[in-house]
Amino acid sequence: MKVIRRSWCEIDLSKIIANYNCYKKQLLKDIEIIPVVKADAYGHGAVKVASCLQKENVKNFAVSNISEAIELRESHINGQILILGYTPIDQAEKLVKYNLTQTLLSEKYAQDLLDSKLKIRCQFAIDTGMNRIGIDVEDLGKCEYIIRKIANSTLILDGIFTHLCVADMPSENQFTKQQINMFKEIVNCIDDLKLPYIHCLNSAGGLWYKDEVSHFARLGIILYGLKPDYNNQLPKEINPVLEWKSVISMIKNVFPGESVGYGRTYVAKKEMRVATIPTGYADGYNRLLSNKGYVLIHGKKAPILGRICMDQFMVDVSSIPEAREYEEVVLIGKSGKKEFTADDMANMIGTIGYEIICGISKRVPRIYI
Ligand SMILES: *Cc1c(COP(=O)(O)O)cnc(C)c1O
């Protein structure tokens, strides 16, 4: 397919492998990685990412929902596919048909799946303090009772896991340790069940918490080369996998007193050279970047002027006289000596890199290089 050079992402799958290998080295020796490829692998293409990891002998993957799981199965991903979130009970037959592993969200949810009388592979979520999903670990006896009940039922219980909610914040170190300790307690209680999947680490947890309880790390954001939190420091060999590019569709001069874009929120004080970029919020280019963000052209910053439109926005190229129509513009990525990451963009508008990369819309083709 010939790529239409309007707005596109370039994805370097060799960096997925490099990030995976680098992260693996940081873990305790026997911890295996479960790549998290939910939300179309954080916008990178789940089938492409999972396929390249499968070639590296990765045998477990995690997704958010059953549609994502079926997409992987139908694309010949053979190992365990763990659905981390809610699957409507009426889809239970599909869990069996595609040999998927369903997270048990609560005691009620487990019972409802049990009532289907299907032999569904599953893992119990344990709530150690996030209050999102899972059975409450505080009442250890009850927690153990529920796990044993399911382990001895027609459901196939493969494991239990919990989720750390502040592992990326050094100041919350005590809370994370407490979460891991509570998880360890329940793991000890059910040790005799010999469940093969025991895990509590996300990207941040695997880097900064060394404890033998977790046999797996569920690796999401760092696989894609971004930081769980903007203040985190990642190993140097971890690099962003995705670059987002567009072009200059036209250049014009704007004179003092003239305004740029909807709402006339930018007014020129001097004569300026203004370039239009054919990417907008319908492509996932966040409108909060209006009058705030910048793009890179010829290794230089071109600040955004006025509001981001649905399909276009304008930047100041007054100080980039060499800029020409149809030339490439870097929205996220490297240009010359400069780099602007999804984390940088997110930090500018008060969100996280995760949201930026997941938000790049379907309309933006992904090119694999
Ligand atoms: C999304 C998710 C992960 C991955 O988190 P990262 O911070 O991207 O590593 C791990 N576990 C669960 C349960 C998740 O929902």
The ligand as a Tripos MOL2 file, in Angstrom:
@<TRIPOS>MOLECULE
LIG
   15    15     1     0     0
SMALL
NO_CHARGES

@<TRIPOS>ATOM
      1 C1         -2.7470   -1.6990   31.5710 C.3       1 LIG1
      2 C2         -2.3680   -2.6540   32.6130 C.ar      1 LIG1
      3 C3         -1.0250   -3.0110   32.7940 C.ar      1 LIG1
      4 C4          0.1080   -2.3140   32.0750 C.3       1 LIG1
      5 O1          0.4280   -1.1320   32.7580 O.3       1 LIG1
      6 P1          1.6890   -0.2550   32.3160 P.3       1 LIG1
      7 O2          1.7380    0.8330   33.3130 O.co2     1 LIG1
      8 O3          1.3790    0.2280   30.9400 O.co2     1 LIG1
      9 O4          2.8550   -1.1820   32.3440 O.co2     1 LIG1
     10 C5         -0.7510   -4.0030   33.7000 C.ar      1 LIG1
     11 N1         -1.7270   -4.6090   34.4140 N.ar      1 LIG1
     12 C6         -3.0160   -4.2670   34.2740 C.ar      1 LIG1
     13 C7         -4.0380   -4.9590   35.1070 C.3       1 LIG1
     14 C8         -3.3820   -3.2740   33.3920 C.ar      1 LIG1
     15 O5         -4.6660   -2.9270   33.2890 O.3       1 LIG1
@<TRIPOS>BOND
     1     1     2 1
     2     2     3 ar
     3     2    14 ar
     4     3     4 1
     5     3    10 ar
     6     4     5 1
     7     5     6 1
     8     6     7 2
     9     6     8 1
    10     6     9 1
    11    10    11 ar
    12    11    12 ar
    13    12    13 1
    14    12    14 ar
    15    14    15 1
@<TRIPOS>SUBSTRUCTURE
     1 LIG1         1 GROUP 0 **** ****
